[in-house]
Amino acid sequence: MVIYKFKHEKFGVIGGRKMKWLHHYLWTGLILLIMILYHFWQQRKLNDRNTKEFYQIIICGIGISSSGIILNIIKNYATISSNLFIFIVTIFYLLKIIFTYKLFCFIITKSHFKLKHIKQLKRRAIIPIIISFFIFLFNIPDNVISFISGPNFHLYNYFFISIYVVLGYNLFNLIYIITHRNQLSIRDTYPLVESNIIIIIGIVLQYYLHIKLFYIFSVILSISLLYLKLKNPYAYIDLETHVFNEKYFQLWMNEQFDNNNMSNILITIDFYLMERIGRIYGDKTSQNIIIAFANSLWHIDKKHQVFRLKANRFVIVTNQKSADKIINKIDANNS
């Protein structure tokens, strides 16, 4: 087995002595990202395009944090396997580029473009990733294992490729947000600008001021900012019944029409007598009835979405098979 010896200290990639980097904040950030992902899984499942992109952003962030921690642990040893080192470094740099691409996908799905336009933008934006991927592959000689410490292996090519692609990508994201601010609401524009600026600052601080692993910290901070300001699941959930609210109904239905998905069936349920029940038995009783009914709707079938549009109006979006099941269940309860 070929062993790679650390001989350089430049850019914090490898070093000439055992130097324990301060990576505790990476562990903290990794735990934070895992908690955010777990929190999403525990909530009512959001199924819009933008939320799917955010899931992938979190997974990329977890991958970047994990690979950074692994590289940091490896850094504390004098020698490592060349195959393992090359593999982890390659994954680390590719994840950095993919993360920035997914951030762009998150931005364009916030812009309320049609699905066809979004796909076109994604195809164009993925070109730098494909080019970087092939550059990474061709940067490694065929017989790299036999002369890993030799002059033909240029590890720092990874560094320069990744830094310029990631920095250029984030600058492009920033310009795109500013030039397309009319398609974005003010509520969306400022957090998106802030998240990209945080990543740009992280790149500058790490690679030009030599603050070790600070880029990973900026990724974690950026994802946390997007989660708190844009993707908190409670923004789309009715706090009383814990079903989806009217805001998410509008977003979800717009995407269904954009996708030409006309196979769904909408079931509208109105509680006409709920105000009378509230006057006779009290508001607390009427609220408990609404909450119990909303919870029962979720447990009938997992293949439908339940929305609360008004205080006493619910809408269920489902397919034909589930619709029959839901209607039969409601009729059985009424009888």
Secondary structure, 3 states (H helix, E strand, C coil): CCEEECCCCHHHCCCCCCCCCCCHHHHHHHHHHHHHHHHHHHCCCCCCHHHHHHHHHHHHHHHHHHHHHHHHHHHCCCEEEHHHHHHHHHHHHHHHHHHHHHHHHHHHHHCCCCHHHHHHHHHHHCHHHHHHHHHHHHHCCCCCCCCCCCCCCCCHHHHHHHHHHHHHHHHHHHHHHHHCCCCCCHHHHHHHHHHHHHHHHHHHHHHCCCCCCHHHHHHHHHHHHHHHHCCCHHHHECCCCCCEEHHHHHHHHHHHHHCCCCCCEEEEEECCCHHHHHHHHCHHHHHHHHHHHHHHHHHHCCCCEEEEEECCEEEEEECHHHHHHHHHHHHHHHC
